[in-house]
Amino acid sequence: MRKPLALLLASTLALTAMAQKFENLALTPPMGWNTWNTFASDIHESLIKQTADTMVANGMRDAGYVYIVIDDTWSKKQRDEQGNLVPDPAKFPSGMKALADYLHERGFKLGIYSCAGPRTCADYPGSWGHEFQDARTFAAWGIDYLKYDWCNRGNADARDAYTRIRDALYTAGRPVVLSICEWGQNKPWEWASGIGHLWRTSGDIYDSYDGRKGWEMGWKRILDLQYSLVDSIGPDGIGKYAGPGHWNDPDMLEVGNAGLSMAESRAHFSLWCILAAPLMAGNDVRHMKPEIQAILTDREVIAIDQDKLGKQGFRALAEPARAIEIWIKPLSEGDWAVCALNTGNAPADLTIDWERLWTLDRRPYQVRDLWAKRAAGDTTKPLTVRVDTHDVALFRLTPAK
């Protein structure tokens, strides 16, 4: 009886050690690039390599975008005779291990996609019933990130399904960021922090400001949903479930895609940073305008998202008659980020009355306009700024000395 008990104890200790390694993988929101928003099923090995090489050249990697995630349709339509997932040889002729090596050599981490059901959303093999086998396969390939979807799962229990893949990843022994793509249907913010590193809070995004296209939503609709998911508002809303190692995920970025104006791309990026959201670019970075590249690589704005305090921002004020919303985010060392969004259909002068932002400490702050790259006075008097339609003014407040 002693030997089985000793083995059980050793196994438990090993899993505990692996859990600790997993816990430290995403102390700030993960940043990277995902294939789906632009390329969907039109993916291949050369695209991934070209994208990685471009992200080195244009500064995205050095700005923090290190996860390159291959979404659905990367595998053959069926498993092999041993039940293993097999990369589509027409799309990935060198295989995933060689691709992972290519990315690792250039300072990136490779992400891949699977699903909690027996088939993925695009009808490729999912991981239901193969969790431990697939986790071992991913570990052997050198996978660093797993996006795990929620299609075709029947009557499966979400918490159980995602716990199963987490345990499989632990057992495989390679630390992997687990992205829970469950769409917020079972309130994952209430239970997922011990299972995954990030969890979707909504349906899919598409490149629109506030449109609706079946299941897909424009980014403003998703932004509003973050405010209404729970009854309580302000710092006690859904953001209380987020923090270092576990993040609410309002879905990937549409910055630079055709359905958004330049102003809407800038606003979308700014507000995702306020939300402490994972920043997964979804455009074709090989062919983007310099202005989009500047948005995606702006170090001062990214610092809002990546702030070590790990607090999610929230909406502090909304006045439709004035076409203004103000979202704020507490930062480390007593700083704050403040984002004013013009929700109207024309340019407008937006006035920020600092005294109305009730969560700020009643002390003066120096104000820096992050997109304009200039000082903007202090908080002892209101600030009025001209803001284009669906654009933002974004500020960092630092306690005055």
C-alpha positions, 0 to 999 in steps of 0.5 A: 500500500505504501508504493501507490500512496507514495506515487500518488503523493509524488503525482500530486506534488508534481501537479502542484508545481506545474500549477505554480508555473502556469499561474505565473504565465500571464501576469499582464494581459497576453499580447500577440496576433491571431489568424482568424479575424483576417484570414479565417481558414486561408492560413499556411506556414508561409503566412505565419513566418512572413507575419513573424518576420514583419512583426520583428521588423515593425517593432510589434514583437519588441512592443510585447506582441509575442504570441502568434496564434494559429486559429481553427482549420490548421489540422487535417479533417480527421485524426490519424489511426492512433487518434492524433491530431495531424497538421494539414500537410498542404498548409503546414508542410514542415509540421508544427514543431518546425514552425514552433522552432522558427518562431522561438528562434525569433523571440515569439511563442506559438499558439494553437487552437482546439475545441471542447467539443468533438468537432471545432466550430469549422468542423475539424477535430476537437479535443473532447475525449482526447484531452490528454493525448492532445496536450501531449502532442502540443507539448511535443510540438512546443506549443505555448498558448492554447485557444480552446473554443466551445462549439459542438460540446453537446450538454457538457458542463463548461467548468468540467470541460475546461478543467479537463483540458487544464489538467491535461496541460498540467500532466503534459508538463509544458507551461501553456497559456490557456485561453477559455473561448466560452463566449461568457455563456456560463459566467466564466469570470466567476469560476475560471481564474483557477483554470485558465489565464483569460476567458471570453466575456462575449460573442465574437467581434467583427470590424464594426463600431457598433454593428450587429451581424448575427453572433458577431458584434462591433467593438462598442457593443462588446465594450458596453457589454463589459459594463452590463454583465453584472449588476454592480458597476464601477470598480466592483463590476466584472473587473473585480474578477481580473488581475495578474494571471487571469483576465477578462477577454472581450475578444481580439482586436480589429484595429486596422481592418476595413470596417473601422475608421482610423479614429475607431481603430484608435478608440478600440485600442485605447479602450481595450487597454483601459479594460486590461484586455489581452491584445491580440492583433487581428489585421494583416500586419504585412500590409498595414498603414503606418498610422495603424502600426503607430497605434499598435506599437505605441508604448505609452498606451500599451503601458496602460494595458500592461500596468503591473497593478493589473486592474481592469478599468470601468465606465465612470460617466456616460452622458448621451446628450453630450455624446461622451463616455469616460472610462478610467483605470487605476494604475500603479504608483497612484496614477490613473488612465482616463479615456474620453470617447465621443459617441456621437456622429460628428466631431465634438468638444468634450469637457472632462470635469475631473471633480465628477470622476468620483473614484479619483483621489481628491488631490491634483494630478498632472495630465499627459495626453497620450495620443498627442504626446504632450502635457495637458495641464492638471486636474485643478480645472476642467479640460476641453478637447476636440475629439473626432466622431467615435474617437478618443482622448486618452490621458495619464494622470500622475500625482502632482509633486 
